Amino acid sequence: MIRGIDHIVIAGRDLDALAATFAALGFNVVGGGRHPIGSYNRLIGLQDGAYIELLSFYEHSPKHYWWDAVHEKGGGLIDFCAQTDDVRADYAVFAAEGVDMSPLVGLSRVRFDGYHLSWLNNEVYGDYQGLIPFIIEDETPREERVPKENRHDNLVTGIDRITLVARDLGKTRRIMDAALRREAETAHDAALKAHGIVYQVGPHRLEYLTPLGDSGPLNEHLAANAPVPWRIVFKTNGAARHIGPVEAAGVRVELVSN
Protein backbone atom coordinates (compact mmCIF):
# COMPACT_ATOMS: atom_id res chain seq x y z
CA MET A 1 0.00 0.00 0.00
CA ILE A 2 1.17 3.53 -0.79
CA ARG A 3 2.17 5.33 2.41
CA GLY A 4 3.08 8.82 1.21
CA ILE A 5 5.60 10.69 -0.91
CA ASP A 6 9.03 9.08 -0.88
CA HIS A 7 10.73 11.93 -2.72
CA ILE A 8 10.20 14.61 -5.32
CA VAL A 9 12.49 15.12 -8.32
CA ILE A 10 13.70 18.59 -9.30
CA ALA A 11 15.94 18.50 -12.36
CA GLY A 12 18.03 20.83 -14.47
CA ARG A 13 20.99 20.92 -16.81
CA ASP A 14 23.52 22.01 -14.18
CA LEU A 15 23.60 20.16 -10.86
CA ASP A 16 25.92 22.66 -9.18
CA ALA A 17 23.57 25.51 -10.11
CA LEU A 18 20.55 23.59 -8.80
CA ALA A 19 22.29 22.90 -5.51
CA ALA A 20 23.35 26.55 -5.16
CA THR A 21 19.81 27.77 -5.86
CA PHE A 22 18.21 25.62 -3.18
CA ALA A 23 20.97 26.32 -0.69
CA ALA A 24 20.28 30.05 -1.22
CA LEU A 25 16.60 29.37 -0.45
CA GLY A 26 17.61 28.05 2.97
CA PHE A 27 17.71 24.30 2.32
CA ASN A 28 20.53 22.10 3.61
CA VAL A 29 21.77 20.40 0.42
CA VAL A 30 23.93 17.31 0.94
CA GLY A 31 25.85 14.91 -1.28
CA GLY A 32 23.99 12.34 -3.32
CA GLY A 33 25.72 10.09 -5.80
CA ARG A 34 25.83 8.68 -9.32
CA HIS A 35 23.45 6.30 -11.05
CA PRO A 36 24.96 3.99 -13.68
CA ILE A 37 22.37 5.27 -16.20
CA GLY A 38 23.95 8.71 -16.66
CA SER A 39 22.32 10.80 -13.94
CA TYR A 40 23.61 12.09 -10.61
CA ASN A 41 22.07 13.99 -7.75
CA ARG A 42 22.24 15.93 -4.53
CA LEU A 43 19.66 15.60 -1.80
CA ILE A 44 17.61 17.57 0.71
CA GLY A 45 16.29 15.55 3.65
CA LEU A 46 13.02 16.42 5.39
CA GLN A 47 11.83 15.68 8.92
CA ASP A 48 8.68 13.92 7.68
CA GLY A 49 10.83 11.18 6.12
CA ALA A 50 10.56 12.37 2.52
CA TYR A 51 13.32 14.13 0.59
CA ILE A 52 14.05 16.27 -2.44
CA GLU A 53 16.24 14.87 -5.21
CA LEU A 54 18.11 17.49 -7.22
CA LEU A 55 19.07 15.72 -10.44
CA SER A 56 21.06 16.32 -13.58
CA PHE A 57 23.14 14.30 -16.05
CA TYR A 58 26.88 13.76 -15.97
CA GLU A 59 26.90 12.38 -19.51
CA HIS A 60 24.76 12.56 -22.65
CA SER A 61 21.88 10.18 -21.87
CA PRO A 62 19.00 10.66 -24.34
CA LYS A 63 17.55 7.21 -23.53
CA HIS A 64 17.06 8.12 -19.87
CA TYR A 65 13.34 8.53 -19.24
CA TRP A 66 13.84 11.99 -17.62
CA TRP A 67 16.12 13.32 -20.36
CA ASP A 68 13.28 14.95 -22.33
CA ALA A 69 11.72 16.39 -19.18
CA VAL A 70 14.94 18.32 -18.66
CA HIS A 71 16.08 19.05 -22.21
CA GLU A 72 12.76 19.38 -24.05
CA LYS A 73 10.35 20.53 -21.31
CA GLY A 74 12.65 22.79 -19.35
CA GLY A 75 13.18 20.79 -16.16
CA GLY A 76 12.07 22.06 -12.77
CA LEU A 77 9.71 19.89 -10.73
CA ILE A 78 9.49 16.90 -13.06
CA ASP A 79 8.34 13.85 -11.09
CA PHE A 80 7.60 12.30 -7.72
CA CYS A 81 7.96 8.91 -6.10
CA ALA A 82 5.59 7.20 -3.66
CA GLN A 83 6.59 5.03 -0.72
CA THR A 84 4.99 1.60 -0.67
CA ASP A 85 5.16 -1.40 1.61
CA ASP A 86 4.29 -3.76 -1.28
CA VAL A 87 5.73 -2.53 -4.56
CA ARG A 88 4.57 -5.55 -6.56
CA ALA A 89 0.95 -5.29 -5.45
CA ASP A 90 0.83 -1.54 -6.15
CA TYR A 91 2.53 -2.04 -9.50
CA ALA A 92 -0.15 -4.58 -10.41
CA VAL A 93 -2.87 -2.02 -9.67
CA PHE A 94 -1.28 0.60 -11.91
CA ALA A 95 -0.80 -2.01 -14.64
CA ALA A 96 -4.45 -3.06 -14.41
CA GLU A 97 -5.46 0.60 -14.83
CA GLY A 98 -3.42 0.89 -18.03
CA VAL A 99 -0.60 3.16 -16.86
CA ASP A 100 2.23 3.24 -19.42
CA MET A 101 5.32 2.16 -17.50
CA SER A 102 8.34 -0.11 -17.44
CA PRO A 103 8.52 -3.41 -15.62
CA LEU A 104 9.87 -3.24 -12.08
CA VAL A 105 13.63 -2.91 -12.43
CA GLY A 106 16.56 -3.05 -10.05
CA LEU A 107 18.45 0.24 -9.89
CA SER A 108 21.35 1.52 -7.86
CA ARG A 109 23.38 4.55 -6.85
CA VAL A 110 26.87 4.84 -5.42
CA ARG A 111 26.55 7.33 -2.58
CA PHE A 112 29.08 10.16 -2.30
CA ASP A 113 30.90 8.23 0.47
CA GLY A 114 31.12 5.04 -1.61
CA TYR A 115 28.15 3.18 -0.06
CA HIS A 116 26.29 1.18 -2.74
CA LEU A 117 22.50 1.66 -2.58
CA SER A 118 20.04 -0.56 -4.44
CA TRP A 119 16.27 -0.62 -4.86
CA LEU A 120 13.41 -1.77 -7.05
CA ASN A 121 11.20 0.70 -8.90
CA ASN A 122 9.30 1.31 -12.11
CA GLU A 123 9.50 4.12 -14.67
CA VAL A 124 6.32 5.93 -15.73
CA TYR A 125 6.07 7.10 -19.33
CA GLY A 126 4.20 9.41 -21.69
CA ASP A 127 1.28 11.46 -20.42
CA TYR A 128 1.46 9.63 -17.09
CA GLN A 129 4.99 10.82 -16.26
CA GLY A 130 4.89 13.28 -13.40
CA LEU A 131 1.14 12.68 -12.97
CA ILE A 132 1.12 9.13 -11.63
CA PRO A 133 3.87 8.46 -9.08
CA PHE A 134 6.54 5.92 -9.71
CA ILE A 135 6.95 3.55 -6.76
CA ILE A 136 9.97 2.21 -4.92
CA GLU A 137 11.04 -0.58 -2.60
CA ASP A 138 14.51 -0.60 -1.09
CA GLU A 139 16.86 -3.58 -1.20
CA THR A 140 19.43 -1.83 0.98
CA PRO A 141 18.02 -0.08 4.10
CA ARG A 142 15.90 2.95 3.25
CA GLU A 143 17.57 4.96 6.01
CA GLU A 144 20.81 4.72 4.01
CA ARG A 145 19.11 6.28 0.96
CA VAL A 146 17.36 9.13 2.79
CA PRO A 147 19.54 12.02 4.00
CA LYS A 148 19.89 12.20 7.76
CA GLU A 149 20.57 15.95 7.65
CA ASN A 150 17.04 17.37 7.76
CA ARG A 151 17.32 20.75 9.50
CA HIS A 152 17.11 23.85 7.32
CA ASP A 153 17.68 27.57 7.73
CA ASN A 154 14.21 28.22 6.25
CA LEU A 155 12.75 25.94 8.99
CA VAL A 156 11.04 23.67 6.46
CA THR A 157 9.98 20.42 8.13
CA GLY A 158 8.27 18.45 5.37
CA ILE A 159 5.95 18.31 2.39
CA ASP A 160 2.40 19.59 2.75
CA ARG A 161 1.25 18.80 -0.77
CA ILE A 162 2.20 18.51 -4.39
CA THR A 163 -0.11 20.03 -7.01
CA LEU A 164 -0.34 18.42 -10.43
CA VAL A 165 -2.17 19.45 -13.60
CA ALA A 166 -4.53 16.78 -14.95
CA ARG A 167 -5.72 17.00 -18.54
CA ASP A 168 -8.21 14.17 -17.96
CA LEU A 169 -9.41 14.41 -14.38
CA GLY A 170 -11.76 11.43 -14.69
CA LYS A 171 -9.04 9.06 -15.81
CA THR A 172 -6.64 10.37 -13.18
CA ARG A 173 -9.28 9.87 -10.48
CA ARG A 174 -9.98 6.31 -11.60
CA ILE A 175 -6.29 5.38 -11.47
CA MET A 176 -5.52 7.04 -8.14
CA ASP A 177 -8.73 5.83 -6.44
CA ALA A 178 -7.67 2.29 -7.33
CA ALA A 179 -4.04 2.78 -6.31
CA LEU A 180 -4.84 4.44 -2.99
CA ARG A 181 -7.89 2.26 -2.25
CA ARG A 182 -10.07 5.26 -1.45
CA GLU A 183 -12.21 7.89 -3.14
CA ALA A 184 -10.81 11.36 -3.72
CA GLU A 185 -12.14 14.48 -2.07
CA THR A 186 -13.04 17.46 -4.23
CA ALA A 187 -10.76 20.48 -4.48
CA HIS A 188 -11.18 24.03 -5.77
CA ASP A 189 -8.63 26.76 -6.40
CA ALA A 190 -10.17 30.10 -7.35
CA ALA A 191 -6.78 31.76 -7.83
CA LEU A 192 -5.79 29.16 -10.44
CA LYS A 193 -9.32 29.03 -11.97
CA ALA A 194 -9.32 25.29 -11.40
CA HIS A 195 -11.10 22.43 -9.73
CA GLY A 196 -10.00 18.91 -9.02
CA ILE A 197 -9.43 16.19 -6.46
CA VAL A 198 -7.19 15.68 -3.46
CA TYR A 199 -5.93 12.67 -1.52
CA GLN A 200 -4.39 12.60 1.94
CA VAL A 201 -1.64 9.98 1.80
CA GLY A 202 0.16 9.59 5.10
CA PRO A 203 1.52 13.04 6.03
CA HIS A 204 1.18 14.35 2.47
CA ARG A 205 -1.52 15.48 0.08
CA LEU A 206 -1.71 14.83 -3.65
CA GLU A 207 -3.74 17.55 -5.37
CA TYR A 208 -4.82 17.12 -8.99
CA LEU A 209 -6.27 20.22 -10.67
CA THR A 210 -7.73 20.83 -14.10
CA PRO A 211 -8.56 24.27 -15.55
CA LEU A 212 -12.07 25.73 -15.53
CA GLY A 213 -12.48 27.42 -18.90
CA ASP A 214 -9.93 28.29 -21.54
CA SER A 215 -7.72 30.78 -19.72
CA GLY A 216 -5.64 30.87 -16.58
CA PRO A 217 -2.24 29.76 -15.30
CA LEU A 218 -2.89 26.05 -15.68
CA ASN A 219 -3.93 26.46 -19.32
CA GLU A 220 -0.67 28.31 -19.94
CA HIS A 221 1.23 25.53 -18.18
CA LEU A 222 -0.39 22.86 -20.36
CA ALA A 223 0.19 24.85 -23.55
CA ALA A 224 3.88 25.24 -22.68
CA ASN A 225 4.44 21.46 -22.77
CA ALA A 226 5.96 21.71 -19.28
CA PRO A 227 6.29 18.84 -16.80
CA VAL A 228 2.94 17.95 -15.20
CA PRO A 229 3.69 18.96 -11.58
CA TRP A 230 2.62 22.57 -10.91
CA ARG A 231 3.96 23.37 -7.42
CA ILE A 232 5.34 21.95 -4.23
CA VAL A 233 4.06 23.21 -0.89
CA PHE A 234 6.28 22.72 2.17
CA LYS A 235 5.47 22.98 5.87
CA THR A 236 7.69 25.33 7.83
CA ASN A 237 8.15 26.47 11.41
CA GLY A 238 9.08 29.84 9.97
CA ALA A 239 7.24 32.45 7.93
CA ALA A 240 4.88 31.57 5.12
CA ARG A 241 6.35 32.49 1.75
CA HIS A 242 5.76 32.19 -1.99
CA ILE A 243 8.83 31.54 -4.15
CA GLY A 244 8.40 31.90 -7.90
CA PRO A 245 9.97 29.76 -10.63
CA VAL A 246 12.57 32.39 -11.54
CA GLU A 247 13.99 32.26 -8.02
CA ALA A 248 13.65 28.48 -7.62
CA ALA A 249 15.11 27.01 -10.85
CA GLY A 250 11.74 26.70 -12.57
CA VAL A 251 9.85 25.39 -9.54
CA ARG A 252 6.83 27.04 -7.91
CA VAL A 253 7.40 26.73 -4.15
CA GLU A 254 5.16 27.72 -1.29
CA LEU A 255 6.00 27.58 2.41
CA VAL A 256 3.01 27.29 4.76
CA SER A 257 3.32 27.64 8.53
CA ASN A 258 2.86 24.54 10.68
Secondary structure, 3 states (H helix, E strand, C coil): CEEEEEEEEEECCCHHHHHHHHHHCCCCCEEEEECCCCEEEEEEECCCCCEEEEEEECCCCCCCCCHHHHHCCCCEEEEEEEEECCHHHHHHHHHHCCCCECCCEEEEEEECCCCEEEEEECCECHHHECCECEEEEECCCHHHHCCCCCCCCCCEEEEEEEEEECCCHHHHHHHHHHHHCCCCEEEEECCCCEEEEEEEECCEEEEEEEECCCCCHHHHHHHCCCCCEEEEEEEECCCCEEECCCCCCCCEEEEEEC
